[in-house]
Amino acid sequence: MANLQADTPVEFIPGIGPKRAEWLRSELGVYDAGDLLEHLPFRYEDRTDFIEVKDITSDAIAVQMKGVITDVKQIPSKRGSRLVATFKDDSGTLDLVWFKGAKWMAAQIPALQKVVVYGKPAKYQNRWNLPHPEIELEDSFERRNGRGLQPVYRTTEKLTNRGLASSGLAKVIRVLLSSPELVLPESLPSFLLDELKMPNKAEAMCMAHAPQNHEEAESARNRLKFEELLLLQLKLLIQKREQTHDMPGVRFGLVGTLFNDFYSNYLGFELTGAQKRVMREIRSDLNTGWHMNRLLQGDVGSGKTMVALLTALLAIDNGYQACVMAPTEILANQHLESFREALGALPIRIELLTGSVKKAARRPILEGLKSGEVHLLIGTHALIEPGVEFHRLGLAVIDEQHRFGVAQRSKLWAKASPAPHVLVMTATPIPRTLAMTAYGDLDVSVIDEMPPGRKSIKTVHRTDSARLSVFQFIEDEIARGRQIYIVYPLIEESSSMDYKDLMDGYESVSRRFPLPEFRIGIVHGRMKSEDKDIEMERFSNGTSQILVATTVIEVGVNVPNASVMVIESSERFGLAQLHQLRGRVGRGDEQSYCLLMTGNEFSKEARRRLETMCRTNDGFELAEVDMELRGPGDLMGTQQSGVPDLKMADLLQDREILTTARYIGNRILEEDGDLSLPEHAILKAALIRARKGRTNWSRIS
């Protein structure tokens, strides 16, 4: 037989075949021998001791016994047949029972031979049984030294029914590892293995899948996790190097007339210390001649938009254009109005480009953009359409970046050569960005200081049973001259989802707060833009005291007089959305409140989100919890939440290993930036193998 390589397709592994291979690919994402070996056990069972049937007790978690199977029969039932086998040892008998896969199992059970059985005991009609036990011939068990720690693998019901339960996977992996034809290429240089006292790749794989003790298992797993995280770090660090040392960017060396005039005569207030620090970091980036790829994080109202405007002025002063891409037309319009108001009479042409801009109005904007007469373009995804051409784009600001896909944002890069500097702004980092921030290729700036006089928003959780007191609180706030947001997750009733809808909520609120004493507005995504604008204007100027809305008001609404945000069915929202919605209040000098409304029953995960929201206003802490709940996303791909492209390591649980990997990766690249030294050849080859067949989106923040 030819050598078994890590990239040998899984169907050619002994014991798999085409059918099982198809299920392994669809159920576990196992495509080749390397994938199968990297499917590490998630725990180990101690199979050292044996007991007899008479010694089984009700508190036994699992039992292991030696004996003989004396009888096998299929018993038909309304839900399909079940398989029952009688197991006998010197002390008594019990039933082995299979409710699924009975037909397949019937052909596998070795009757009248000495076997080892293992499983969790249960009692039925005062008789012990073992549902879906593991069975192995005693000779085979002793031959492979089955005593001691045995691996337990994650599997699925479909695989279990096809002979690939945990024990089936263990058998296939055991055969693969014992195959003399198996060749596993080493990924770590010998100097690293010596320095970190780690086993080589082949040893680590054997120890991880068949450890002698828990210490050996942990040592092997840590070595394999370190390899995976080191390769990830090297990928990201090399990309960061390409964007800085190796990727030229526009140099903004001049702090010119527009910036100085605005700062001295138009700004009208003192920047916070955090804003000044962030501006120094950005100016340093822009003056290096290399590309900037910086994340600007700060809670709503902390002054990110002013930092973006000042950065845009630096670009314009140096003869370049800037653009700001926002996720909604409401937010884009708000940026346009606030920028024009802030810049006053300064000779800067700002234009707006969204899907609502008609063709006749669009033509002069596009012409001015191409000629360079438009200095600053604000818009939505319309900015990345093919017909939008810049004269000299030097800066791209992406606001609320969790609302854009990675592939969408990459189109913005293609608008200029060299690529424009990128400033990403967000009030709550999404998990993917958080992971890149902590471990990847984004530089980070944090505005961790609110403007003077800004009070922290008080957040509380209330159930439906407290609705009368919530309504009274709303009435009290309105009596004090304040305004209220009430947000619902749906527009119309959905039979499949048991939570409040907008129209029902609007009627309920209208009954409690009737005309003419109260005026209520309504905004949702299905309204015409002009109707939404009218309702938003009525709320902004104080004509209506309550705005009932869907999440269209998540970003882009600035009403300093609004002091209460009520979020209905809040258990249905993610942390990022909850934090964004909460940020619609707390923009004035008055104390503001966020009320998280739920039914009386909700999931454990929802409770964690609600408790976190009530405890903290810190965007990074919220993102940490979000990452625990949802996963950090695929760092090298377009997926922005869920499980990352890591098979063995976990970004949260293995932070210590990750920190070591990042330190080692930095050290290696400082010495040998392109991994050309002979001692790094193994790492370079491993990186090439890891990158094979993947589109790399991670350079687009």
N, C-alpha and C positions, 0 to 999 in steps of 0.2 A: 504493500500500500504506500502511496506517496505521502510525503510529510504532511502532517496536520499543522497548518499555520493559523495564526490568530484570525486571519481574514478568510479562512476556509468556510464556505457556506454551511449553515447549520444542518442542512439535509444530508451532508456527507459525514457527519459525526456518527460513530457507531451507536446504534440504538435509537436514532431519530427517524430518518427517512422523510420522504416528501410531505406526507400528511401531517405528521407531528411538527415538521418544520414550519408548515403553513400556520399552525396554531401558535407556535412559539413566536413567530413574527408578529401576528396580529394581537396576541394577548400580552406578551412581555416585551416586545420590541427587540427580541433576540434574533439577529440576522446571521451571525457567524460565531466561530468558536470563541473568539475574544469576548463577545457579548455574553456568551453563556458563562464563561469563567468570571466575568465581572458581575454576574448576578450573585452577589455574596449572600450567605445565610444572614437572616435578620436576628436569629438567636440560635442557641445551642441547647440540646437536651442531654442531660446526664443519663446515659444508658448503662451504667455500671452494674446496677443491682437487678436481680430477678426475684419475683415473689410467686406464690402459688395461689390458685383460685380461692382457697379457703381464707387467705390473708387479706383479701380485698376489703377495704373500709370505705365508708361514705365520704371521708375527707381526702381520698386519694386524688391527686391531680392527674396522674397518668400511671399506668402499670406496665411492666414488661414480664412476660412469662414464656416458659418453654413447655411444649406439649405436642399433641397430635390433633389434626382435624379429622373427625370421624364421620361427618355427614355434611352434605351440601344440598340445599334445596331452594328453589325459587317459589315464593308465595305470592300469588296474584292478589291485587287489590284494586280499588277504584282509581287510584292515582298511578297505577303501573305496578309491576312486580317488585318485591324486595328480595334480597338474597340473604339467607340465614345459614351459617355454618356452625357446627358444634365443635367447640374446642375442649380438649380433655387433658388434664395432667393428673398426677398421682393423688391430688387432694379433691378433685371435683371437676365439674364442667360449667361452661358458660356459652352464650351465643355470641357469635361475631355477625354483625348485621350491616348490610349495605342497602341504603334506600335509593341511591343513584348509581348508575353505571353497573347495574346488577348483571346484565348479560355479559359485559366485558369481563367483570371480576370472576364470574363463574368459570371461565376458561383459564383463569390464572391461579386459582387456589390449589395448592399441592395437598390433596387429600391423602391420609394415611402415611404421611411423612412427618419427620420431626421438624417442627417449625418454631420460630420466635415470633410472638405477637406483641404489639405495643399499641396502646391507645388510652383514651379517657373512659373510665368505667361509668356505666349508667345502670339504673335498676328499672325493670319493667315486670309487673305482676310478681313482685318479690323474688325476681331472679336477675342475677348480674348479666350484663351484656357489654360488648365493646362495639359502639357504632363506628363504622369506617376505620377499622384498625389498620396498622401496617403489618404486613406478613412477609417473613423471609425464611427460607430454608435454614435450619440450624447450622448445617455444614458451611453454607455460604456466609452466614453471620460470623462464624468463628474464623473462617479463612480471611475475611477482610478486617478482622479485629474490630467487630462492631460494638464492643464494650467501650465505655468512656463517653466523651462528648460527641454528639452526632448533630450535623447541621440541619437547620430548619429553614426552608426557602419559601419566599412569597410565591404563590401560584394563584390560579383562578379555577372556578368551577368547571369551565370548559376543558382546561388542561387536566384537571383531576379526573374527569370522566374519560379521558383518553390515556390514562396511565402515567400522567405527569403531575401527580401530586408531589408534595415535598420529597417523599421517599423516592419517587420515580426520577425527579430531577437530580437528587443526590446520587442515584445509581449511574445516570448518564454522565454526570460530571466526574464521578469516581473513575469510570472507564476512560474518559477523555484524559484525565490527569495521569493515569497509569499507562497510557499508550506510549510505546517507545518512539512512535512517529511524530509525537507532538513537539513542535518548536515554538517557544515563546520568546520573542525578541526582548532583550533588556531595554528599559527606557531611562534608567538612571545611571550616571557615570559611577565608576568604582570609587572615586574619591568621595562622592556624596554618601554612598553606602557605608564606607568606612567611617566618615565623619559623624553620621547620624546613627551608626550601629544598627543598620537595617539589613534584613535578608534580601537576597536577589529576587528577581521577579518570579522565577519558577518555584523557589522555596516558599515565597510569600503566598502564592496561589495554593500550594499544597497545604500549608499551615492554616490558611483561612478556611478551606473547605473540609479539612480533616485535622483539627488541632488536638494535641495531646492534653492541653489544659486551657483554661480561660486566658491565662497570661500570654500563651503562644498565639491564641486567636486574636487577641487585642493587638499584639505586636505586628502580626501579619496584616490585619485590616488597616492599621495606622500607616503602614508602609505603602499599601495600595492606594489609600486615600491621599497620602502625601504626593504620590506620583501624579494622580489625577489633578490635584489642586495646583501642583507646580506647573504642569503643562498649561492649565488654564491661565495661571498668572503670567507665564512667559508669553502666551498669545496676546493677552491684554497689554502687558508692559511693552512688548514690541510694537503694538499698534499705537500706544501712547508715544513711543519714541518716534514713530513715523510721522505722527501729527505735530511733533515739536521739533526734535533735532533733524529729522529727515524730510519733513513736509513743509515747504515754504508757505508762508502766509503774508498777507499785506501788513506792512509796517506802518503803524499810526504813531509816528514820532512827535507830531506837532499837537500841542494843546493850544488851539487857535482862537481867533476872534469870537466866533460864535459861542464856543464853550465858555470862554471867560466872560463875555457880555451877559450870557444867560445866568451864569453862576453869581455874578456881581449884581445884576440889575433886575432879573426876572424870577429868580428862585423863590424869594420871599420868605424863606425860613432856613433854619440851620439844619444841615444834615445830621442824622444821628451818628454816633461814633462808629456803629456797625456799618452804616452806609459808606462812610469815609474809608473804612478799612477795605471794604469790598471794592470800591473804586480804585484804590491803590493796587489791589491784586489784579484787577482787569487792565488798568493802564500798564502795569508791568508786562502782562501777557501781550498786549497789543504793540509793545515797543520792541519785542524780541526779534521780529522778522519771521517767526514761526507761527503755526496755526493755533488759535485758541479754541478749546473745547471745554467750556466751563459751565458748571451747574450752579445756579443762584437759587438758594433755598431760603425762604422766609415766610412766616405766617401772613395771611391776608391782612393788609393794612400796614405791613412793616416797611414798605417803601421800595419794593422791587421795581415797580414801574418807573420811578424816578431814576433809579440806577440805569435802567434800560435807555431812558431818554438821554441821560448824560453820555452813555456809551455811544449812542447814535450820533450825538453832536461831535464826538471825537472822530468818528468815521467821516462825517460831512466836512469837518475842518480839514481833513487830510485828502479831500477830493474824491471821496467814495460815497456810494449810496448805502442806505440801511433799510431793512424791512423788518416788520414785526408780524409774526403769524399767530393768530388767535383762533381758538377752536369754534367760536360762535360769532355770528354777526353782531349780537348785542355787545359782546366784549370788544370786538374790533371797532365798533362805533364809539364805545366808551373811550378806548385808547385815542381815537381820532380827536374827539372833543377835548379830552384832558390834555393831549399834546398841544393842540392848537391854542387852547387857553393858556397853557404854561409858556409857550414860545412867544405869544403876543405878536409884536411887530417885527420880530427877527425875520430876515429874508430867507426863509426856508419853505420850500413847497412840499406840503404833505398831501398825499392822496389816499383814498380808500378803495380797495378792490375786493368785492365780495360777489357771491352769486347773484345778488339782487341788483348789481350795477348794470344798467341797460347798455346795449351795444353802442348806442350813440355817445353815451357818457364815458364808456370804456375806451373808445378810440384815442381821445386826447391823453388819457392817462398812460396808455401803453406807448404812445409816441413820445411823451415826456420822459417816460422811464427809459426808453431806448436811447434817447438823446442825452440823458443826464440831467434834464431840467427838473425832474422829480427827484428830490433829495431823500425823502422818507416815504416808504409805501407801507401801509397798514392793511391787513386783510385776513381772510380765512384761507382755507385750502385752495381758493382761487389763485393764490400767489404761485402755486407750483404747476399750474396748467401750462401746456407747451407754448402757447402764444405770448407768455409773459417773459420779456427779455429786458435785462438790466444793462445799463451802460457800463457801470463799474460797481458791482455789488461787493461791499467789503464787510458787512455785518448782517447776520441773520439772528434775530431774537425770536425764540419760540416760547410762547406763553402757555402756561398750563399744559406742559408737554404730555401728560398722561392721557390727553384727549386725542393725540395723533399717533398713528401707527408709525413704526420705524421706517418702513418702506416709503411712506408719504414724506417723512422728513428728509429722507435721502435725496429726494428730487430737488430739494432746495439747494443742496450742495452742487448740483449740476448747473446752477444758474450763473456760475462765475468760475474763472480760472486765473489764479489759484482760488481754491474754494474759500468762501467767506468765513470769517471768524463766527463761531457759534456761541451764543449765550442762551442757555436753557433756563427757564424760570418755572418754579413750581412751589406751591404752598405745602403740598404733601408729596414727597417723592414716591413714585410708584415702586413696587418691589424690585423690578429690573434695574431701575436707575439707582435705587439704594444699594443694590449689590454691586453695581459698577462703581458707585461712589466710594464704597468702603474698600473694594478690592480690585477695581478696574482702571479704566483709562480716562475717566472724567476728573478734571480738577474741580474742587468744591469751594464755593463761597457761601457763607451763612450769615444772614441778617438776623441776629439773635437779640435784637433790641427794638422795642416798639417806640413810636414817637411819644414825646412827653405828654402825660395826661391821659393816655389810652388805658382803659381799664380792661382787665382780663374778663372774658365772657364766662358767666356761670352756667354750667351745663348740668341738667338733672334728667333723670329717667322717670316717667310717669306711665302707669297703665291706664286702660280705658276706664277703670273704676274711679279714677281721679279726674275725669273729664270736666265735671261741674266746677271743681276748684280751679282747673286750668282756664276755663272760660272766664271765671271771675277775675283771675290774674290778668288775662288779656284786657278785660274791660277796665281794670284799674290802671293799666299802662296807657291805654287810649285816653283815659281821663287825665293822665299826666301829660298828654300831648304827644305820646309816642305812637309808632306805627308797627304793624305786625306782619310777618310772613307766616303762611301756613302751607307746607309743601306735602304733596301726595305723590306716590310712586306711579300711579296709573291715571289715564285719562277717562277710560270707560270701565265698567264692571267686567271682570274676567271670571268666567265660571270655574276656571282651573286654579285660581289664586284667591285665597281668603284674606284679602286685606283691603283697606280703604281705597276708594277710587275718587278721582278729582270731582266729578260732577255730584256724586252723593255728598261729598264733603262740603262742596260749595253751598248746596241746599241746606245742609245742617248748620253751617256757620251763618247763613243768611237768616235762618229762623231765630238763632240766638242773638244776632246783632242786626235787627231790622232797620230799614229806612224809616224816617229820614235821619234818625240820630246817627246811624253808622253807614258808611259807604264802603262797599267791598268790590275789589277788582279781581279779575281772573286772567291767568296767562298760561298757555300750554303750547306744545310744539305743533299742533295742527292748525293753529290760528294763522291768518295771513300776517305777514310782517308788519303791515301798516296798523292792523288791529292790535298786535302785541305792543307796538311802539306807543299807541294811544294809551293803553292800559298802564304801561310802564311810566309814561309821562305823568299820568294822573297820580300814580303812587309817589313818584319822585317829587312832585310839587305839593304833595300833602292833600290832594283832593280826596283820595281814598285812604282810609286808615288801615285796612286789611287787604293783603294781596294773597289770594289763594292760587297756588301755582304748582306745576310739576318741576322737574329738575332743570328746566330751561333757565332758571334763575341761579343755577349752581355757580356760574361765573358771570361776570360782566354787569352786575347790578350794584350801584353805589348810592345808597340812601342813608346818610349819616343819622337821620332821625329815627330809623327803624331800630328798635331795641329788643324785639323778641322774635326768635325763629322757632316755630313749632314744626317738627318733622313727624308726620304720621307714618305708621308702619315702619318705624326706623330700624326694626330688626332686619328689614329687607335690603337695606343699603350697605354698601361697603364703607370701610373707614375713610377712604379718600373722599368719597362723595359726602359723607356726614361732615367731615372737616371743612370741605369747601362750602357746604350749605351754612354751616355755623359761621363761616367767615363773612356772610352777607350782613351780619349785625356786628356791633362793637366798633363801628366806624366813627362814632361821635364821642362826646365827652361823657355821656350818661352811661350808667351801668347797663349792660346788655345780658340777655339770657337766651339759652338754647334748651328747648324742652323736647326730649326724645320720647315720643308716644309709641306704645306697643300694646298688643293684646296681653292676656295674662300668661300665655304659654309661648315659649320660643326656644330655639336651640341653645345648646351650651356655647357654641361658637358665637352666636348672636349676643349672648350675655357677656362674653368676653369683650366684644366690640363696644357694647354699650358702657360697660364698666370702664373701659379705657378712655372713651370719650368724656365720661364724667370726671375722670381723674386728671386728665392732662390736656393742655392746648398745644403741646410740643409736637410739631409736624414730624420730626425725626423719630420720636418715640412711637407715634401712631404708625409710621411706616415700618418700624421694627415689628410691631405686633401684626401688622398686615402681612409682612413677609413670613412670619411664623404661621399665620392662618392660611395664606394662599400660596406661599412659595415665592422665590425671588425672580422667577421668569427665566427664560433661556438667554444667557448672557451673550451668546454668539449668534442668536437667531432673532426672529421677529416676534416670538411669543413674549408677552409682557407680564404674564402672571402664571402661576402653576409651577410644576416641577422643572428645575433647570436642567441643562444638558449635563448632568452629573450622575454617573451610574453608582458610584460607591460612596462619595463624600456628601456631607450635608453642610450647607453654608452657615447654618445656625449652630448645630451641635458640634461641628468640627472647627470652630473658630481658632483654637490654639494651633491646630495643624495648618490652617489657612495662613495665619500670621507668620509661621515659620516658612511656609512655601513662598509667601510674598517677599520675605527678607532674603531667602536664598535666590529667588528669581532676580530681584534687584541687584544682588551682589554679582551674580553671573553675568548679567547684561552690562553692568558697569565695566567689567573686565573685558567682555567680548560681546559687543553689541549685535553682531550678526552670527554668533555661534560658529565661528570659523576655526577656532582652535581645536586640535585633535581630541583633547579631553572632553569637548562638548559635542562631538560628532553623534554620540548616542542620543543626546537630547534633541539635536536638530532633526535626526531621522524620526524620532518619536513625534515631534511637532508636525512634520510633514504627513505622517500617517494619520494623526489626529485631525488635520485640516482637510484631508482628502474628501472631495465630494460635498463640501459645505460652502454656501454663500455666506460671506462674513458681513453681517449687518452691524456688528458691535461698534464700528467706528462712527456710526450715526447715533448720537446720543438721543 
